[in-house]
């Protein structure tokens, strides 16, 4: 952390400590017929504060969506077993000891749940979010896709050693053509691509235009779909031997998975979702050609995301059924080479000691864990030893925030505390 960032972070915590957000506060957005211009959330502003607070949990009202059905079976129950985790403290990057509740407020949390087994130990909602609301998870979506892809490997449907162009000939001449499927899984594709969200000219912004996150400026309107955009991306250097985080690489992996299996990604996830006892359908943002946005487009309720996390914590089993192969989870949890990840300073500062495997951040130290993370403060965290599952949904003003590294510290601190703390 830079010397300039530490005082900013400390000030955020001071403001959070002095605020009062004990009760959900209803936002004034989208009230009226039509809503007034100051409170109207649209396709153009839904990712911009303060409109994102409403937009992140109502994207399906603004853009086309593809349902991931929950089915009509009984909802899988949780047991209330509350613990006062709001007063648990952890060591912040800014040098202060910070309470969980102060961090949740400072990091603009909308919903937060801590699960151990079937017990809900802590659950809070903020900013008017309710338990049945579905919130966009952004790049947590990548980890769902990575899990589904690894299951195709376990099923013998997808060969991680084959080149991407073997499955998708349209990749010929692009960055992805001669990358192996494993290199797609692990973000090791040599590609001309910058993941700079604030730059409207960056490749990641062009990705956002092609998938329908934002209206495309005239100069980028030539791509009607991710199916057109992905083959346009160019190779830079060679593949392998590094970590290069690129959302478009996840989209390329999803395309490979769909060709190999003959199923769209939303159906692959639905095959799992239908059996988890979820409360609500999840949904993917649909690109202009009706394709699931696999790199950043999935929305679900807080508890349903926790149900998916519980499945992974239970080694792929739910209600006596093996929904995901134990080999699938073992390959993810094995991680990759931490030194490759450490060469990316922004990522290694956020998640020190991690590696990147199959679209997951993997911690293989004394407390093994896997984590999915998304911009604006979305997290799914699974502590392998204790079975603790944590989900955080947020509406941070910025895609990347000074709070991000502290969120990871907090997740580890909660899991470590619960590994030894008794609960009932």
N, C-alpha and C positions, 0 to 999 in steps of 0.2 A: 504494500500500500504506500502511495506517495505521501509526503509530509502534508501536502495540500488536502488530500482526501480524508485524513484522520480527523481533523477538526470538523469537517462537514459531516462525517458519520457520527461523531460525538454529539453534534448539534441536533441531528435527526433523532437521536435517542432521547435527548433532553426534551424536545418537543413532544415526542411520543409519550414520555413519562408524565408530562403535564397535561396531556389531553385526556378526554374521557370518551371512550368508545365501548363502554360496557354493554350497551344495547345497540342492535342493528339500526342504522339510520337509513330511511328510505331516500333514494336519490330522486331528484325532481325531473329526471330525463323522461322524455317521450310521454308526457302528460298533456292531454288535450287533443283536439281533432281539427287541424294538426297540432302537434306540439309547437310551441314558440321557437323561434330560430335559435335562441340561446340554450335551449334544452332539447334540441332535435338531433338525434343520432342518425347518421347516414353512412352510406358506403364510403364516402370521402373522409369522414372524421372518426370512425369507430375505433381506430387504433390510437387516437390522439387524446391526451388528457384534457378535460375531465370526462370526455365522452366515453373513453375506453372502459370506465367502470361499469357502465350499462352494456356497452358493445361486446365486451368479452363474455358476457353470459346470455347474450341474445343474438349471436351472429346469424342463427338460422332465420331470424326475422328480416335480415338485410341481404343475405346472399343465398343462392341455391345450396341445398345440403343433401347428403346421402345418409339415410338412417342406418344405424347398426342396432337391430332390434333386440329388445330385452326379453321378448316373449311374454307369455301369459301365465307362466308357472309361479309358484310361491316365491316371495322375496326372501333371499338368504338373510337370516337375522343376525344382528349383533347384540352383544350383552353390554349394557351400561355398567362401567366399572370406573367411575371418574376418579382421577388423581389431580392434585393441584399443580399441574405442570406449568401453569402460567407463571409461577414464582420460581421455577428452576432457573438458575443463572449459568451463563457460559462466558468464556473469555473472548471479547470482541477484538477484531483487528486493530481497533483504535486504542486498545489498552485498558478499556473499562470492563467491568463485570456487568453483563446485561441480562435482564430477565427475559424469558420467553415472550411474555405479553408485550413488553416494550419493543422487542424486535418485530413481532407480528404487526404491531401498529406502524412502526417506522418503515417497514417494508411493504406497506399498503396491501396487507393480506385481505382477501375477500372470504376465504374459508380455509380451515385447517383442522385436520384430524390425525390422531395418533391411535394406532390399532396394535394390539398384541394378541395373536390368535384370533378369537372371535370377540374379544373384549375391546370396547371403545373406551380408551383411557382419558381422552381429551378431545373435545370437538367445539369449535367456535366459528361463528359467522359474523362478518362485518359488512359495512357499507351497503346494507340492504339485501345482501345475498341470503337466500333461503336454502334449506337442505335439498329441495328438489330442483333447484336451478342447475343448469348445465353450463359449464365454464370452459372456454377454450384452453387447451393445454399446450398450445404451440409445439415446441420441439420435444416435449414428452412423447408426442406422436411418433417420433423417430424410433424410440425405444420399443413401442408397441409393434412397429413394422419390423424392427430387428428381431424381436421375439418370434413373430410369425414366420419370418424368413428362416431362422434357425430351425423352426419346427419342420419346414419344408425340407431342410437338409436331413433332419432326423428321419423323415419319412421317405428319403431316397428320391425326392422329386426335384431337388435343386442341388447341383454340384458346385461347391464353392471354388473348385479349381478351374472351372471353365471360364472362358472370356465372356464378358457381358454381351458382345455382339453375337455370340452363339445363340443366345436366347432372343436378342433384339437386334436384328440386322440393320434396323434404322440407325443404330449407333455408329455404323461405319463412317469414318472421317471425323468423328467427334472425340472428345476427351475420354469417353467411356469405352470405346470400341475394344481396345486391347487391355483393359483393366480386368482382373479376375473378379469373380463374384465376392470372394473373400476381401479383396481390396475395397469393394463397394461397402461391404459390411463394416469395415474398420476405418473408414475415412482415410484411405491411403491412395487416392487417385490424384495424379498430376494433372492439374486443371487450371486454366486461367479464370480465376474466380475470387472475388473479394466479398467477404461476409461483413459488410459495413452497412448497417441498417439505416443510418442517418443520411447516407449519400444516395440521392435519387438516381445517380448514374451507375451505382455499383451493380455487379451481377446479382447480388442478393435482392436488390430492389427490383431489377428486371424480372427475377423469379417471382416476386410478389405481384407484379403486373400480369405475368403470364398465367398465374394460378387464380387470379381474381381477388387477391387480398385488397388491392387498391386499383382504382381506375388508371389505365395506362396513359402516360403522356404520348403525344402524337408520334414522337420519335421511336417509341418502343411498342407501338400498337401492332407490329407485324406478326406477333406471336399470339395466335388465338387460343392456344392450349399448351400445357406442359409437354404434350406429345410433340409439339412443334419446337418448343424452346430447348428441350434437353439435347437433341441432336446438333443444335447450333453451338454448343459450348466446345471450346478448343482445348487441346492438350498443351500442358506446359511441363517440360522435363519428362522424367520417367515416373512410373508408378511404384509404390511400396517403399518401405524403409522410413516412413514419416507419418505424422498425423496432420491432416489438413481438413478442418471442419467446413463442410460445404453442404448446405441443405439440398441442393440439386443432386448430390450424390445419393442421398436417401431416396429421392424421386426416381433416380435411375435404378436403384435396387428394387423399388416397388414395381417398376415396369418389368424388370427381369422376373420377379416373383410371379407376377400375373401371367406372363407368357409361359413360364415353366409349369404353373399349376392349372392354368385355364380358368382361374377365379380372380375376380377383382378383390382388392385389398379389404374393402368394407365387408365382403362376404367372409373372407378368412377370419377377420376379427369377430364377425357376428357368430360364426360357428362356436367361438369361445363364449362370447357375451351371453348367448342364449342359455348357457349352462351354468352361469355364475349366480343366478338369482338376483340379477340387477333390478333396481327400482325403476329405471327409465331407459329408453333407447338412448344410445350415444349417437353422434353423427359426425361425419366428415364434411368439411367445406368441399363443394364440387367446383372444379375448374370449368371454364366455359364449354368444354366438350364433355362434361359430365363425369370427369375422372376424380377420384378421391385425392385430395391434397395430402399426400402421405408424409411429407416432411414437417408439417406444422399445423395441420388442419382439423384435429380431432377435438371434440367437446364432449364432456360427460359431467355428471354430478360428482360431488366430492366423495360420497360414500361408494359410488360405483367404481371410481378410480381406486379406492381402497380395496374393493373386492378383487380387482385385477391384481393389485399388489399382494394381497393375501394368497392368491393362487400361486404366485411366484415364490412367496415365502414358504409355502407348503410343498415346494418342489414339484409344482404342476398338478397337484391333486386337489379335488374339491368334491365333497360329499361321497368319498369312496371311488371317484372316477378320476383316471389319469387324463386330464385335458391337454396337458403339454408333457412331452417326454422329459424324463429326468436328465437325459443326455443333452437336451436343448438347454436346460438351465445350467448344467455343468459347464458347457462350452462358454456360455456368457460369463458365469462367475469366475472362470479361469483367468479372465482378463487378458491383457496383452503386455507388451514391453513398456514399463513405466518411463524408461528413458526417452522413448519416442514422443510420448505425451509431454514430458517435461520440457521438450524443446519448443513448445508453444507457450510463451510466457503468460499470456492472458488467461489461458485455460488452466495452467498449472498453478497460478496464483489463486484462482477460484477454487480449484479442487486439488490441493497439493497431495502428492502421493498416489494419485489415481492413474489408471490406464484407460484406454478406450477399446471396447470390444463389442461388436454386433450392435452398435448404436446405443450402447450403455456406457456410463462412467462406472468403472469398477475399482473398488478399494480392496486391496489384498493384504492389508497390514494385520495388526492384532485383532481388529474388529472388521471382518470381511463384510462388505456391503456393496450393493449396486444402486445406482441413482440415475434417474432420468430428469433432465432439466430443460426448461423452456424460457424464452425471453419474457420480460415483464413479470418474472417471479413465479413460474410454475414448477412444481417438483413432485416426483414420486421417489421415495427413498425406502429401501428394504435392507434391514440389518439381518444378515444371514444367521448369525448365532442365536439371537434372541427371538427372531420372528417378528420384530417390530416393523410396522409399515406406517409411513407418514406421507400424507398428501398435503400440499400447499397450493392454493389457487390465489392469484394476486392480480392487481391492476396497477403495477408500478408505472410511474410516468415515463420512464426510460426503458428501452429494450434491455440494456445492461446498466446495473445500478451499483453504487458504492455498498449497498446492503448485501450483494450477492454472495460474497465470500463468507460473510457472517451467517447467512442462511445455512450454508453447508456446515459451518461450525456448530450451529444450533442443532441441526439434524443429528450430527454425530453425538453431541452432548446428551440429547434426549435418549437416543438408543443406548448409549453407555450407562446412563442412569437407570434405565428400565431393565437392563440386563441383570442387575443385581437387586433392584428394588422390589419388594413383595407387593402384590396387588391382588384384589379380589373382585 
